[in-house]
Amino acid sequence: MLSSLFLSKNEKLVKKWKLEHQEIGNLAGKIIESYENNNLEDTKKYLNSLKDLVVEHLMQEDLTFHNLLKHSTINIDTIEHIQDFRETFKGTKTALMNFIAKYASADTELDDKFLIAFKGLVRLVVERINYEESNLYDILAKEK
């Protein structure tokens, strides 16, 4: 508790983002479980919660990375990692946002194609989160 008082701004952000990643994983699990239990009402509820969390998380990451690149004195390695991350994540981010927006809508019916696609997307996102946390976040947290 006391140690969190002495964390840098970047360390606090990384800590917050890692907690959000855990919540994203929890919601993904709830979506799959509720769908497999044929509880489509809860599935939609969890999809909308996931949409809200992911939108907020990605917007904060984008804004933070933009500001770091534009106004910071971070080292060149960190700049390169941020640029690489932003470039390589574009496709996954777009696919994730389009998928969630489509299936969170009250008008979109959930079917077995949804579940197959969602599980595939979750695998991609988990890989991306693992990469992000073990590479970019570790470097970012070391920046003061």
Secondary structure as a PSIPRED ss2 file (coil, helix, strand):
# PSIPRED VFORMAT (PSIPRED V4.0)

   1 M C   1.000  0.000  0.000
   2 L H   0.000  1.000  0.000
   3 S H   0.000  1.000  0.000
   4 S H   0.000  1.000  0.000
   5 L H   0.000  1.000  0.000
   6 F H   0.000  1.000  0.000
   7 L C   1.000  0.000  0.000
   8 S C   1.000  0.000  0.000
   9 K H   0.000  1.000  0.000
  10 N H   0.000  1.000  0.000
  11 E H   0.000  1.000  0.000
  12 K H   0.000  1.000  0.000
  13 L H   0.000  1.000  0.000
  14 V H   0.000  1.000  0.000
  15 K H   0.000  1.000  0.000
  16 K H   0.000  1.000  0.000
  17 W H   0.000  1.000  0.000
  18 K H   0.000  1.000  0.000
  19 L H   0.000  1.000  0.000
  20 E H   0.000  1.000  0.000
  21 H H   0.000  1.000  0.000
  22 Q H   0.000  1.000  0.000
  23 E H   0.000  1.000  0.000
  24 I H   0.000  1.000  0.000
  25 G H   0.000  1.000  0.000
  26 N H   0.000  1.000  0.000
  27 L H   0.000  1.000  0.000
  28 A H   0.000  1.000  0.000
  29 G H   0.000  1.000  0.000
  30 K H   0.000  1.000  0.000
  31 I H   0.000  1.000  0.000
  32 I H   0.000  1.000  0.000
  33 E H   0.000  1.000  0.000
  34 S H   0.000  1.000  0.000
  35 Y H   0.000  1.000  0.000
  36 E H   0.000  1.000  0.000
  37 N C   1.000  0.000  0.000
  38 N C   1.000  0.000  0.000
  39 N C   1.000  0.000  0.000
  40 L H   0.000  1.000  0.000
  41 E H   0.000  1.000  0.000
  42 D H   0.000  1.000  0.000
  43 T H   0.000  1.000  0.000
  44 K H   0.000  1.000  0.000
  45 K H   0.000  1.000  0.000
  46 Y H   0.000  1.000  0.000
  47 L H   0.000  1.000  0.000
  48 N H   0.000  1.000  0.000
  49 S H   0.000  1.000  0.000
  50 L H   0.000  1.000  0.000
  51 K H   0.000  1.000  0.000
  52 D H   0.000  1.000  0.000
  53 L H   0.000  1.000  0.000
  54 V H   0.000  1.000  0.000
  55 V H   0.000  1.000  0.000
  56 E H   0.000  1.000  0.000
  57 H H   0.000  1.000  0.000
  58 L H   0.000  1.000  0.000
  59 M H   0.000  1.000  0.000
  60 Q H   0.000  1.000  0.000
  61 E H   0.000  1.000  0.000
  62 D H   0.000  1.000  0.000
  63 L H   0.000  1.000  0.000
  64 T H   0.000  1.000  0.000
  65 F H   0.000  1.000  0.000
  66 H H   0.000  1.000  0.000
  67 N H   0.000  1.000  0.000
  68 L H   0.000  1.000  0.000
  69 L H   0.000  1.000  0.000
  70 K H   0.000  1.000  0.000
  71 H H   0.000  1.000  0.000
  72 S C   1.000  0.000  0.000
  73 T C   1.000  0.000  0.000
  74 I C   1.000  0.000  0.000
  75 N C   1.000  0.000  0.000
  76 I H   0.000  1.000  0.000
  77 D H   0.000  1.000  0.000
  78 T H   0.000  1.000  0.000
  79 I H   0.000  1.000  0.000
  80 E H   0.000  1.000  0.000
  81 H H   0.000  1.000  0.000
  82 I H   0.000  1.000  0.000
  83 Q H   0.000  1.000  0.000
  84 D H   0.000  1.000  0.000
  85 F H   0.000  1.000  0.000
  86 R H   0.000  1.000  0.000
  87 E H   0.000  1.000  0.000
  88 T H   0.000  1.000  0.000
  89 F H   0.000  1.000  0.000
  90 K H   0.000  1.000  0.000
  91 G H   0.000  1.000  0.000
  92 T H   0.000  1.000  0.000
  93 K H   0.000  1.000  0.000
  94 T H   0.000  1.000  0.000
  95 A H   0.000  1.000  0.000
  96 L H   0.000  1.000  0.000
  97 M H   0.000  1.000  0.000
  98 N H   0.000  1.000  0.000
  99 F H   0.000  1.000  0.000
 100 I H   0.000  1.000  0.000
 101 A H   0.000  1.000  0.000
 102 K H   0.000  1.000  0.000
 103 Y H   0.000  1.000  0.000
 104 A H   0.000  1.000  0.000
 105 S C   1.000  0.000  0.000
 106 A C   1.000  0.000  0.000
 107 D C   1.000  0.000  0.000
 108 T C   1.000  0.000  0.000
 109 E C   1.000  0.000  0.000
 110 L C   1.000  0.000  0.000
 111 D C   1.000  0.000  0.000
 112 D H   0.000  1.000  0.000
 113 K H   0.000  1.000  0.000
 114 F H   0.000  1.000  0.000
 115 L H   0.000  1.000  0.000
 116 I H   0.000  1.000  0.000
 117 A H   0.000  1.000  0.000
 118 F H   0.000  1.000  0.000
 119 K H   0.000  1.000  0.000
 120 G H   0.000  1.000  0.000
 121 L H   0.000  1.000  0.000
 122 V H   0.000  1.000  0.000
 123 R H   0.000  1.000  0.000
 124 L H   0.000  1.000  0.000
 125 V H   0.000  1.000  0.000
 126 V H   0.000  1.000  0.000
 127 E H   0.000  1.000  0.000
 128 R H   0.000  1.000  0.000
 129 I H   0.000  1.000  0.000
 130 N H   0.000  1.000  0.000
 131 Y H   0.000  1.000  0.000
 132 E H   0.000  1.000  0.000
 133 E H   0.000  1.000  0.000
 134 S H   0.000  1.000  0.000
 135 N H   0.000  1.000  0.000
 136 L H   0.000  1.000  0.000
 137 Y H   0.000  1.000  0.000
 138 D H   0.000  1.000  0.000
 139 I H   0.000  1.000  0.000
 140 L H   0.000  1.000  0.000
 141 A H   0.000  1.000  0.000
 142 K H   0.000  1.000  0.000
 143 E C   1.000  0.000  0.000
 144 K C   1.000  0.000  0.000
